[in-house]
Amino acid sequence: MIESKEQTCVVIGASHAGVNFAFSLRKEGWQGKIILFDADPHLPYHRPPLSKAFLTSEAGIANYLLKPEQSYQNESIELQLGKSVTSINRDLKVISLSDGHIQSYDKLVFATGARALVPNIVGLSAGAHVCYLRTAADVLKIKEAYGLSKSKKVLIIGGGYIGLEIAASLKKLGASVVILERERRILSRVTSPEMSAYFYNLHTQNGVEVYANKQVVSVETLEETKQVTCQDGSEYLADLIIVGVGVRVNFELAESIGLEIENGIKVNEFAQTSDSDIYATGDCTNHFNPHYGRYVRLESVQNAVDQGKVAAAAISGKWQAYDSIPWFWSDQYDTKLQIVGLADGYDDLIMREDDNQKRSVWYFKAEKLLSVDAINNAKAYVIGTKVIKENKHINKNVLSDISIPLNYDLLTS
């Protein structure tokens, strides 16, 4: 155990990664100060509900807090919200804040996450009727803009998971929704053609208009409506435009002080950066995953939580290497998608349709199972997780035969 009574650990970012790290650090026995800084003025909140429950409900963001305010006080974790870190001096071990204050540190943790990517589209500027979705403030803006829209005609630029989740949520509210995707199919950068087809059908069956191969080139304001023009000349009218085309990693501050940057802040197996007193966790990091033998950057709550625990243990002198299998989820309409593993580089897949509601896609590279997409099928998700974790071989003939029920022992015997 490292003596920490007089030391200070500063955390930049108070979302899933930063908050879970702080509580983990206290649990590991850190006795010194823990201070979290975040530009967001709200108490730290869950991010996944932003495009789902929070978007469609009347409940305020206080219903989705990561921890009650009293919990921070109980653990002597100091929250400094509505404040941005503007610069860092590694030699003096101090950070400068947007309000002019200076804070010293002994250990520093980047949990800076990512921000919405702003595409270079002529006439697309954030305003009352052009929104992004990354923070609670973004959702509140969407709710206000949606409430002001008379015909409720919403156009979403981007057919990734965020765009699809927003479409499903707004469709439940009765909106007319159009999705424009630049690539040849929705979800093209994150999943297989089979999964893209499934979610295309799911949305069109629920009344959403989905168009691929649509490169938006301009947005024009026509009185109270927006006209969106694509490269192929097609035009669409919308009362509200929501942009969901990806994110930019918030690594600029880390880069400015000379930390190693490679598709995010590069960290070792202990979430430690190229400076031994500085760590990084969550969406902003690029870390080595031993299950896949390569560096990855993940945007997931699971990674934020697990890396936070690893960093907290390391700072406390307990070196426990990161060894987690990635998992993700998405809720759209009454469909629940659970994903375990990373399918990148697959050369074979097997799709099971156990019934009209339960499906699963199993991704292989040669004979090794890489990932499973489970649709309304928790059993497939659990079995896939166990197979990947234990590096077991699956009998593909058994897997592909839907007359044989999904069973771990049958699949791996």
N, C-alpha and C positions, 0 to 999 in steps of 0.2 A: 504494500500500500504506500503510495506517494504521500508525503506530508503536505496537506493542502490547506491547513487552517488559516493561514494568512494570505493565501493565493486567491486570484480572481480569474474565473473563466468567463470570457465574453462570447456570446453567440450572436451572429448576424443572421437574422431570419427567425421568425416565430411561427412557422407553420408546422406540419407534421414532423419534419426532420428536426428542427430546432427544439420544439417543445418536448418531443420524446427523448431527445438526447439529454436535455436539462434534467428531466425527472430520473432518467437512467443514471446520470452522473451522481445525483444526490443519493440514489439507491446504492451505488457502488461505494459510498462512504465519503465522498468529497465534502469537506467541511468549510471550504472557503466560499467566497461569493460566487454566485451564478447570475449573470445579467443577460437578458435577451433583448435585442433591439430589432424593431421592425417598422417599416414605413407605414404599414397598415394600422389605422387607429383602433380597429376592432380587437376585442379579446380573441386570441387564436381560435380558429374554427376549422371544422372538417371541410375539405375541398370537394370530395366526390359528390355530395348532395347539391353543389352549386348548379349543376346542369340537370338535376333531377328534382328531388323533393323541395329544395329551397326555391327553385325557379317556379314551381307550380303551386306552392302553398302560400298562405297568408302569414305564416309564422315568421318571426324575425330571425336574424342570424344568431341571436342569443340561444335559440333552440338547438344549435348545431355546434356548440363550443367543444373544443378538444378537452378542456378541463374547466371546472368551475373556478371562478376568480379566487375563491378561498383556498383552493388547492395550491396555488402558487405561494400564497402567504404561509400556508402550513409547512411548505418545504423550503421556505426562505429563498425562493426564486424571484428575482426582481424583473418585472416587465417594464420596458421602456418603449411604449408604442407611439406610432406617429412620428418616429424619428429615423432618419436615414444616416448611414455611415458614409461619409464623403471621402475619407482618405485614411490610410494606415501607414504608420512608421514602424517597420519591423525592427529596426535597430533600438528604438526607444521603447518598443512594445506599447504603443498607444494608438487609439483610433480617434478620429475627429468626426463630430456629428454635425448634422444640418443646422442644429440650433447654436452651434459655436462651442459646445462643450467638448472636453477631451476626457477620454476614459483609458486608463491603463489596463493591461491584461498580462497574465502569466501564460494562459492557454487561450487560443482563439479558435473558434469553430465557424466555418462558413456553412450556412444552411439557406443559401440565397435563392434556391429554386430556379424558376424560369418565368419568363413573361410572354405574353401573346405576341406572335409574329405579325408584323404589320406589312402586308404585301404592297408592292409598288404598283398601284392601280390609279390611273388618272381620275381625279375627282373623288377618290375615296378618302375622306377625312372624318375623324371621329366627331360626331355631333349627336344631336338628340335622336337621330334615326339611323345611326351607324354605330354598332356596338361590338365589343369583344367579350369574351368570358374567361376570366382568370381569377377574379377576386369577388368578394361579397358586394363591393361597390359596383362592379360590372353587372352583376345580376340585378341589383336594385335599379340600375339604369335601364336594363332591358325591360324590367317590369313596368317602369314608368313609361318608357317609349311604347311598349305594347299596349298599355292602358290608353295612351293618347291616339293610337292608330284606330281609324274608324272602321276600315274593312278587314283589319287583322291579317293583312297579306305580308308574310314574312319570307325573306329570301336568305338562305344560309350559304355562304361561300366556304366550301370545304366539306368533303364527305369522309372525314375521319370519325373516330369514336365520339369526340366531343360534339361535332356537328350533328351526328345521328342522334345522340342523346338529347340535344337541344330540340331537334325536330320532333322526337317522340314526346317530349314534355310539352311543347307548345301545341302539338296536335291534340293532346288531351284537353287543352284549354279552348279548343275550337278554332285554332288558327288555320289559315290556308298557307301551306308550307311548300317552298321549292328549294331543292338542294342543287347547287352547281359544283361539280367536282372537276378539277383540271385534268386529272389522270384518266386512263381508259376505263377504270372502274373505281367504285368507292372502296375505301380501306386498302387500296393497292399497296401502300407502303408498309402495312402492318400485318397482313394476313393473306391467305390463299384465295384464288379465284372462286373456289367452292363457298368459302365463307362470305366473300363479297356478294355472290349471287343470292345467298340465303338472306342477307340483310337488305339487299336491294328489293327482294320480293316482300320481305316483312314490311318495309316502309311503303312501298307502292300499294300493298294490300290495305294499309291503314290510311291511304289517301294522300300520301306525300308524293310530290312530283320530283323524281330524281333524274338528273341529267349528267352524264359523264362526258369527257372530252370537251369541257367547257372552260376555256381560259378567259376569265373576266379581264377586260382591258380598260373599261371606263365606267364611271358612275356619274350620272347627271341628275341634278335636282330639277324636277318639274312641279312647280308650286309645292304641294305637300307630299309629293310622291317622288320616289327615286327610280330612275331608269338605268338598268344594268345592261351593258353591251358586252358581248363576248367576241372573241377573235374571229369566229365563224360568221359574224354578222347577226346572230340571234339576239333578241332583246327581251328583257323581263322587267315588269313593273313591281315595285315593292313599297310598302309603307314603312317597313323596318328591315334593315340589313344586319345580319350577325355574321361576323368573320371568325372562322375557326380553321385556320390553315397551318397550325403548328405553333411552335414556341421558339424563343431565343433563350439560351441558357444565360443566367446572370453570373458570368465569370469575370466581367470587366474589372471589378475591384481586386479580385485575386490576381489577375493578369498584371495590373498596375504595380503590384509589389513583387513581381518576378516569380510567382509560383508557376509550376509546370502546368500548362494548359494543353489539352488534347481532347477535343469534343467534350469539353467540360473541364472541371478542376480534377487533375489526375491524382488519385490517391492509391496507397498501397493496401494490403489486405487488412490493415488496422484502421483504415479511413484517415491515414496520416498523409499530409501533403509533402511537397519537397522541403518544407520547413518543419522541423521536428516538433515545434510548439504550436503548429497550426494544423487543424483537422478540417475535413469537409464531409458532409452527409447529404443524402437525398438526391433530388433531381439534378442538382448542379454538378454531380461527381461522375467521373469516369473511372470505374474500378474493375479489377480482374475477378471474373467469376470462374472458380475452379471446375464447375460442372460442365462448362462449355469451352474452357481453355482459352479464353480471350477477354479483352477489355470490353465492357459494355457501359452504356449510360441508360439508366432506367427512369421512367416517369411513373412511379407507383408508390402508394402508401406503404406497402410491404418493405420496399427497399429503404424508404426513409426511416421507418421504425427500426429495422434490423441494423442498418448502418449506424444509427444513433446509439444503439446498445454496444456495438463494437467499439465505436470511438470513446464512449464513456468508460468502458472497461480498460481500454488502452491508456487513457489519461490517468486512470487510477492504478496503473502498473500491472494490470491483468491482461496480457496480450492474447486475445482470442481472435483468430483469423475469421474474416467474413466467409461464410460458407452456406449461403441461402439460395434456394431455388426461386426464381422470380415467379410471381403470380399476379394476376390482374382480374378485374371484373367490369362488366358493363350491364346496366339495366335499361332496356328499351321496351316500352309498352309492358306486356306481361311476360316478356322474354328475359331470362337471366343468362348471361354468358360468363363463364368462369374459364380463365386461361391459366395453365401452369406451364412454365418453361418458355424457351425461345425457339421459334420455328425457323429462324434464319438459316439458310443453307440446306433445307430439307430436299431430298431427292425422291421421296415416296410418301404417299399419304393414304390413309384408309378412313373412309367416312362411314359411320354407322348411323342408321336411322332406326332406333329401337321402337319408336312409335311416332305419331304425328308431332308430338311435342318434344320428345327427347332425342337429341342428336349429339354426336361427338365426332371430331376430326382428330386423327392421330398422325403426327408428323414424324417421319424417320429420316435418318441419314444412314444409308446402308441398313444395318440391323439395329441401330441405336435409336431409341425413342427420344426425341428432342422436346416435344411439346404436345399438349392436348387442348383443344378448344371444346368445352362442354356446354351445350345449350340445354338449359333446363334439366341438367343431368349431373347432379352432385356426385353420384357414384363414379361416373367416368372421371371426374376431376380428382376424386380421392385416390382412385386406383392409379391414374396417371402420375400423380404426385409421388406415390410410393414407388412406382417402377423407376422413375427418374432418379429419385433420391438413393435408391438401392442399386441403381445401374443394372437392372435386370433385363434379360432378353425376353421379348414378347413373341409368342406364336402368332404370326400374322394370319394364318389360316383360321385359327380360332377367333381372332379378333374380327375378321371380316364376315364371319358366319353369324348372322343375327338370330339364328335359331338357338345359338348357345348364349346363355345370359352372361353379362359382364361379371367376371369373377377373377380376382387377382390370382388365385392358385391355378385356375384353368389356363389363364393367359400366360403364366410364367412357368408352367410345368414342362 
